[in-house]
Amino acid sequence: MSLDSGYFWFRLFKTQGIGPKLLGSIAKILEAKNLNPEMLPRNQSDLSAQFPELAKILTGKIRAEDREKVSTAYDQLTDYGINIIYPGHPYFPPHLLEIAPVLFVKGQQKRLMSDSVTIVGARDVSDNGVQITRNLSGELVDEGINIVSGYAEGVDAEAHLGALAAGGTTTLVLSNGIKHLHQKSAFKKFNWDRDVLTVSQFDPDTKRHLWYALARNQLVCALSKAVVVIESGPERDAHGKMSGTFYTAKTALDMNLPLFVLNPNCLDNPPKGNADLIALGGYSFNPIDGVREIVAGYTTKTDTT
């Protein structure tokens, strides 16, 4: 197999001992030297002589006996309609380098570069919360915005569906490998090839894990210009279980992204997490003026950074 860029990054991704941090380091070296993978020598001695920084990272990690297994797995991606997005790819957002240097995607890759807003919230969302989510998602689509969420039950799914029902586009960010993507029944009537982008930062064969959900939430934020919370429980419930929505919202604040939180008084049972997140720095919004406030807020933030 020729050393094309996709295979190069997939081979590194599959190599034990090379994680996101080292992948990012490799990308920075290639960029600094204006190199692409096709320009690298194939044998270790030439690599060491010409590019000692890269050789230092790679020496002892890439095993020849793994080549056939990795090559087969790479070829299988095509059978699943999966593409690899990597540093230097036309649709790789550069700011993802420290978060997810390799992505596995299905659908319209260009959605990675869209103006996007993330909508998240509780799995056991109220009926009023469902309606607000659907309406808000549809109205944002009317503004030319792509909707991002985590494809979980509740607010995530309603945000995706609201975008699609309004004739817009949406990005599903998975907490498992992309080969385990399951098309939920409510989504089957929509045009996935045209309007849905599915993204995973994990090995295509991996199953869902709690830690993956937390890592996924960081990517959900990074793919957007703003994050919107519909309903959130407290940071931890009475049993000490952490709220994924609350974690995502705090991640948005840590990343200096505009965070918009539905005014809890708009709901029959005001969610405590919403009030707490507003106290932490989230912007309170109401359903009537929400879209205008969100668009104005993230546009202003983008213009001043």
C-alpha positions as CSV (number, residue, x, y, z in Angstrom):
1,M,0.0,0.0,0.0
2,S,1.3,3.5,-0.8
3,L,1.8,5.8,2.1
4,D,-1.2,8.1,1.5
5,S,-2.1,10.6,4.3
6,G,-5.2,8.8,5.4
7,Y,-3.3,5.5,6.0
8,F,-0.4,7.3,7.6
9,W,-2.6,8.9,10.3
10,F,-4.7,5.7,10.7
11,R,-1.6,3.7,11.2
12,L,-0.4,6.1,13.9
13,F,-3.8,6.1,15.5
14,K,-3.8,2.3,15.8
15,T,-0.3,2.2,17.2
16,Q,0.0,1.3,20.8
17,G,1.8,4.1,22.7
18,I,0.8,6.8,20.4
19,G,-2.2,8.8,21.8
20,P,-3.7,12.2,21.0
21,K,-0.9,14.1,22.5
22,L,1.8,12.4,20.4
23,L,-0.4,12.7,17.3
24,G,-0.6,16.4,17.9
25,S,3.2,16.6,18.3
26,I,3.7,14.7,15.0
27,A,1.3,17.1,13.2
28,K,3.2,20.1,14.5
29,I,6.5,18.8,13.3
30,L,5.1,18.1,9.9
31,E,3.6,21.5,9.7
32,A,6.7,23.3,10.9
33,K,8.8,21.5,8.2
34,N,6.1,21.9,5.5
35,L,5.9,18.1,5.1
36,N,3.2,15.7,4.2
37,P,3.3,12.0,4.9
38,E,4.1,11.0,1.3
39,M,7.4,12.8,1.6
40,L,8.7,10.8,4.5
41,P,11.2,8.0,4.0
42,R,9.9,4.5,4.5
43,N,12.8,3.0,6.4
44,Q,13.9,3.8,9.9
45,S,17.5,4.7,9.2
46,D,16.6,7.3,6.6
47,L,13.9,8.7,8.9
48,S,16.4,9.1,11.7
49,A,18.9,10.8,9.4
50,Q,16.5,13.2,7.8
51,F,13.9,13.8,10.5
52,P,15.3,12.9,14.0
53,E,12.4,14.6,15.9
54,L,9.9,12.3,14.2
55,A,12.1,9.3,14.5
56,K,12.5,9.9,18.3
57,I,8.7,9.7,18.7
58,L,8.1,6.7,16.4
59,T,11.1,4.5,17.2
60,G,10.1,1.2,18.8
61,K,6.4,1.9,18.5
62,I,5.4,0.9,14.9
63,R,5.8,-2.8,14.5
64,A,6.1,-4.4,11.1
65,E,4.0,-7.4,12.1
66,D,1.0,-5.1,12.7
67,R,1.0,-3.8,9.2
68,E,-1.3,-6.3,7.6
69,K,-3.9,-6.0,10.4
70,V,-3.9,-2.3,10.2
71,S,-4.0,-2.3,6.4
72,T,-7.1,-4.6,6.4
73,A,-8.8,-2.4,9.0
74,Y,-8.1,0.7,6.9
75,D,-9.6,-0.9,3.8
76,Q,-12.7,-1.9,5.7
77,L,-13.4,1.8,6.5
78,T,-14.4,2.3,2.9
79,D,-16.8,-0.6,3.1
80,Y,-18.6,1.2,6.0
81,G,-18.5,4.6,4.2
82,I,-16.2,6.0,6.8
83,N,-13.7,8.7,6.1
84,I,-10.7,9.9,8.2
85,I,-10.2,13.5,8.9
86,Y,-6.6,14.3,10.1
87,P,-4.2,17.3,10.4
88,G,-3.7,18.9,7.1
89,H,-7.0,17.5,5.6
90,P,-9.0,20.3,4.0
91,Y,-11.9,19.8,6.4
92,F,-9.8,19.4,9.6
93,P,-10.5,22.3,12.0
94,P,-7.0,23.3,13.2
95,H,-8.3,24.1,16.7
96,L,-9.1,20.4,17.2
97,L,-5.5,19.4,17.2
98,E,-5.2,19.3,21.0
99,I,-8.6,17.6,21.5
100,A,-9.1,15.1,18.7
101,P,-6.3,15.0,16.1
102,V,-8.0,12.2,14.2
103,L,-11.7,12.0,13.4
104,F,-13.8,9.2,11.8
105,V,-16.8,10.6,9.9
106,K,-19.7,9.6,7.8
107,G,-21.7,12.1,5.7
108,Q,-20.9,15.5,4.5
109,Q,-17.3,16.2,5.7
110,K,-17.7,20.0,5.0
111,R,-20.1,20.2,7.9
112,L,-17.0,20.2,10.2
113,M,-16.4,23.8,8.9
114,S,-19.9,25.0,9.2
115,D,-21.2,27.7,11.6
116,S,-22.5,25.4,14.3
117,V,-24.2,25.7,17.6
118,T,-24.4,22.8,20.2
119,I,-27.7,22.1,22.0
120,V,-27.5,19.8,25.0
121,G,-29.7,18.8,28.0
122,A,-31.2,16.1,30.1
123,R,-32.2,12.7,28.8
124,D,-35.5,12.8,30.8
125,V,-36.4,16.2,29.3
126,S,-39.9,17.6,30.1
127,D,-42.5,17.9,27.4
128,N,-42.1,21.7,27.4
129,G,-38.3,21.2,27.1
130,V,-38.9,19.0,24.1
131,Q,-40.9,21.7,22.3
132,I,-38.5,24.5,23.2
133,T,-35.6,22.3,21.9
134,R,-37.4,21.5,18.6
135,N,-38.4,25.1,18.0
136,L,-35.0,26.6,18.9
137,S,-33.2,24.1,16.7
138,G,-35.4,24.8,13.8
139,E,-35.1,28.6,14.2
140,L,-31.3,28.3,14.3
141,V,-31.4,26.3,11.1
142,D,-33.3,29.1,9.5
143,E,-30.3,31.3,10.3
144,G,-28.0,29.0,8.4
145,I,-26.6,27.3,11.5
146,N,-25.7,23.6,11.7
147,I,-26.9,21.9,15.0
148,V,-24.4,19.8,16.9
149,S,-25.3,17.4,19.8
150,G,-24.4,14.0,21.3
151,Y,-27.1,11.8,19.8
152,A,-28.3,10.7,23.2
153,E,-31.9,10.3,24.2
154,G,-33.7,13.5,25.3
155,V,-32.6,16.9,24.4
156,D,-29.7,15.7,22.2
157,A,-32.0,13.7,19.9
158,E,-34.7,16.4,19.9
159,A,-32.1,19.0,18.8
160,H,-31.0,16.8,15.9
161,L,-34.6,16.1,14.9
162,G,-35.6,19.7,15.1
163,A,-32.8,20.7,12.7
164,L,-33.7,17.9,10.2
165,A,-37.5,18.6,10.4
166,A,-36.8,22.2,9.6
167,G,-34.8,21.3,6.5
168,G,-31.4,21.9,8.0
169,T,-28.3,19.9,8.9
170,T,-27.0,18.4,12.0
171,T,-23.8,16.8,13.4
172,L,-24.0,13.7,15.6
173,V,-21.0,13.3,17.9
174,L,-20.7,9.7,19.2
175,S,-19.3,8.4,22.5
176,N,-18.4,5.1,20.7
177,G,-16.7,3.9,17.6
178,I,-18.4,4.9,14.4
179,K,-18.9,1.3,13.3
180,H,-21.4,1.0,16.2
181,L,-23.6,3.8,14.8
182,H,-27.3,2.8,15.2
183,Q,-29.8,4.8,13.2
184,K,-32.7,5.5,15.6
185,S,-36.2,5.0,14.1
186,A,-37.2,8.6,14.4
187,F,-34.2,9.6,12.1
188,K,-34.8,7.1,9.3
189,K,-37.0,9.3,7.2
190,F,-34.4,11.9,6.8
191,N,-31.6,12.1,4.2
192,W,-28.5,11.1,6.1
193,D,-26.1,11.3,3.2
194,R,-27.0,15.0,2.6
195,D,-28.0,16.4,6.0
196,V,-26.3,14.3,8.7
197,L,-22.7,14.2,9.6
198,T,-21.6,11.6,12.1
199,V,-18.3,12.1,14.0
200,S,-16.3,9.9,16.4
201,Q,-12.9,10.5,17.8
202,F,-12.6,6.9,19.0
203,D,-11.4,3.7,17.3
204,P,-14.2,2.7,14.9
205,D,-14.6,-0.7,16.7
206,T,-14.9,0.6,20.3
207,K,-18.1,0.3,22.2
208,R,-19.5,3.1,24.4
209,H,-17.9,3.8,27.8
210,L,-18.6,6.5,30.4
211,W,-15.1,8.0,29.9
212,Y,-15.7,8.2,26.2
213,A,-18.9,10.2,26.9
214,L,-17.0,12.8,28.8
215,A,-14.3,13.1,26.1
216,R,-17.1,13.3,23.5
217,N,-18.6,16.2,25.3
218,Q,-15.4,18.2,24.9
219,L,-15.5,17.6,21.1
220,V,-19.2,18.5,21.0
221,C,-18.2,21.9,22.4
222,A,-15.1,22.3,20.2
223,L,-17.2,21.8,17.0
224,S,-19.4,24.8,17.8
225,K,-19.3,28.5,18.2
226,A,-21.7,28.4,21.1
227,V,-23.3,25.9,23.5
228,V,-26.9,26.0,24.5
229,V,-28.4,24.2,27.6
230,I,-32.1,23.4,27.7
231,E,-32.4,21.5,30.9
232,S,-29.6,20.4,33.3
233,G,-29.6,18.7,36.6
234,P,-27.2,19.8,39.3
235,E,-23.5,19.1,38.9
236,R,-23.9,15.9,40.9
237,D,-27.2,14.3,42.0
238,A,-28.0,12.9,45.5
239,H,-26.0,9.8,44.7
240,G,-22.9,11.7,43.5
241,K,-23.5,10.9,39.9
242,M,-22.2,13.7,37.6
243,S,-24.5,15.4,35.1
244,G,-23.2,15.1,31.5
245,T,-25.0,18.2,30.6
246,F,-23.5,20.2,33.4
247,Y,-20.1,18.9,32.6
248,T,-20.5,19.9,28.9
249,A,-21.6,23.4,30.0
250,K,-18.6,23.8,32.3
251,T,-16.4,22.6,29.5
252,A,-17.8,25.3,27.2
253,L,-17.0,27.9,29.9
254,D,-13.5,26.5,30.2
255,M,-13.0,26.8,26.5
256,N,-14.2,30.4,26.5
257,L,-17.2,29.6,24.4
258,P,-20.5,31.5,24.8
259,L,-22.8,29.4,27.0
260,F,-26.5,30.1,26.8
261,V,-28.8,28.5,29.4
262,L,-32.6,28.4,29.3
263,N,-34.0,30.6,32.0
264,P,-35.2,27.9,34.5
265,N,-38.4,29.9,35.2
266,C,-39.5,29.1,31.6
267,L,-40.1,25.5,32.7
268,D,-42.8,24.1,35.1
269,N,-40.1,22.5,37.3
270,P,-37.2,24.9,37.1
271,P,-34.0,22.8,36.8
272,K,-31.4,23.5,39.5
273,G,-28.6,22.9,37.1
274,N,-29.8,25.8,34.9
275,A,-29.7,28.2,37.8
276,D,-26.3,27.0,38.8
277,L,-24.8,27.4,35.3
278,I,-26.2,30.9,35.0
279,A,-24.5,31.7,38.3
280,L,-21.2,30.3,36.9
281,G,-21.4,32.7,33.9
282,G,-23.9,31.3,31.5
283,Y,-26.2,33.7,29.6
284,S,-29.8,33.3,30.6
285,F,-32.2,33.3,27.6
286,N,-35.9,32.8,27.0
287,P,-37.5,30.9,24.1
288,I,-39.0,34.0,22.5
289,D,-35.8,35.9,22.0
290,G,-33.4,33.0,22.2
291,V,-32.2,32.7,18.7
292,R,-31.6,36.4,18.3
293,E,-29.6,36.4,21.6
294,I,-27.6,33.3,20.7
295,V,-26.7,34.5,17.2
296,A,-25.8,38.0,18.4
297,G,-23.9,36.5,21.4
298,Y,-21.6,34.1,19.5
299,T,-21.1,36.6,16.6
300,T,-19.9,39.3,19.1
301,K,-17.7,36.8,20.8
302,T,-16.1,35.7,17.5
303,D,-15.5,39.2,16.4
304,T,-13.7,40.1,19.6
305,T,-11.4,37.1,19.8
